[in-house]
Amino acid sequence: MKSVIMEQGIFSSQFARQFQPRDSTVLARCKEGEKAAFDRLLERYRDRVLNLAFAMLHDASAAEDIAQEVFVSAFTGIHRFRGESTLFTWLYRMTLNHCHRHHQRDCSWNRNNEASCSDISTSPESTVVERIAVQNALDTLTENQRAILIMREIHGLDYDEISRVLHIPVGTVRSRLHTARCRFREVWKNE
């Protein structure tokens, strides 16, 4: 049983959080310049930032680069974090911004290629055919639709968190999410 829990990440993601210092404590130490505290934040959020970057870009190498850029930006700009949102919301927004800039650079560098900012399910029970179908359906969405759908359905952010990340009202989040879901369903039915 313990090995199943470890494999599914339940132990590391839920149980271990109980024994970690709160973000506010670690954040205060980061702002004082303590490298070990920043290393703790990096360890805590690296996988989530990397997963988001990969979900947006569907390129492992680019996702690694984006994650590194995000944490360099966070390290150099930690003093600008005002605490109006959670630290993860701040990192999430930075990740989306870096992905957006990467997408713009990539498209302007090679206008003949279509943008490929999509996500696929990486769960072991997913088949290759399902992964390709999800990727194709997400590829048809606009960047904003794809981002909001990934935030809600894949990363599990609630409406308030998405609102803070995107700097839009909750009602707009609901509306955009509805539009993205409808578009995804439409494409999914035709796959």
Secondary structure in CASP SS format (residue, H / E / C, confidence):
PFRMAT SS
TARGET T0000
AUTHOR 0000-0000-0000
METHOD secondary structure of the structure
MODEL  1
M C 1.00
K H 1.00
S H 1.00
V H 1.00
I H 1.00
M H 1.00
E H 1.00
Q H 1.00
G C 1.00
I H 1.00
F H 1.00
S H 1.00
S H 1.00
Q H 1.00
F H 1.00
A H 1.00
R H 1.00
Q H 1.00
F H 1.00
Q C 1.00
P C 1.00
R C 1.00
D H 1.00
S H 1.00
T H 1.00
V H 1.00
L H 1.00
A H 1.00
R H 1.00
C H 1.00
K H 1.00
E C 1.00
G C 1.00
E C 1.00
K H 1.00
A H 1.00
A H 1.00
F H 1.00
D H 1.00
R H 1.00
L H 1.00
L H 1.00
E H 1.00
R H 1.00
Y H 1.00
R H 1.00
D H 1.00
R H 1.00
V H 1.00
L H 1.00
N H 1.00
L H 1.00
A H 1.00
F H 1.00
A H 1.00
M H 1.00
L H 1.00
H C 1.00
D C 1.00
A H 1.00
S H 1.00
A H 1.00
A H 1.00
E H 1.00
D H 1.00
I H 1.00
A H 1.00
Q H 1.00
E H 1.00
V H 1.00
F H 1.00
V H 1.00
S H 1.00
A H 1.00
F H 1.00
T H 1.00
G H 1.00
I H 1.00
H H 1.00
R H 1.00
F C 1.00
R C 1.00
G C 1.00
E C 1.00
S C 1.00
T C 1.00
L H 1.00
F H 1.00
T H 1.00
W H 1.00
L H 1.00
Y H 1.00
R H 1.00
M H 1.00
T H 1.00
L H 1.00
N H 1.00
H H 1.00
C H 1.00
H H 1.00
R H 1.00
H H 1.00
H H 1.00
Q H 1.00
R H 1.00
D H 1.00
C H 1.00
S H 1.00
W H 1.00
N C 1.00
R C 1.00
N C 1.00
N C 1.00
E C 1.00
A C 1.00
S C 1.00
C C 1.00
S C 1.00
D C 1.00
I C 1.00
S C 1.00
T C 1.00
S C 1.00
P C 1.00
E C 1.00
S C 1.00
T C 1.00
V H 1.00
V H 1.00
E H 1.00
R H 1.00
I H 1.00
A H 1.00
V H 1.00
Q H 1.00
N H 1.00
A H 1.00
L H 1.00
D H 1.00
T C 1.00
L C 1.00
T C 1.00
E H 1.00
N H 1.00
Q H 1.00
R H 1.00
A H 1.00
I H 1.00
L H 1.00
I H 1.00
M H 1.00
R H 1.00
E H 1.00
I H 1.00
H C 1.00
G C 1.00
L C 1.00
D C 1.00
Y H 1.00
D H 1.00
E H 1.00
I H 1.00
S H 1.00
R H 1.00
V H 1.00
L H 1.00
H C 1.00
I C 1.00
P C 1.00
V H 1.00
G H 1.00
T H 1.00
V H 1.00
R H 1.00
S H 1.00
R H 1.00
L H 1.00
H H 1.00
T H 1.00
A H 1.00
R H 1.00
C H 1.00
R H 1.00
F H 1.00
R H 1.00
E H 1.00
V H 1.00
W H 1.00
K H 1.00
N H 1.00
E C 1.00
END
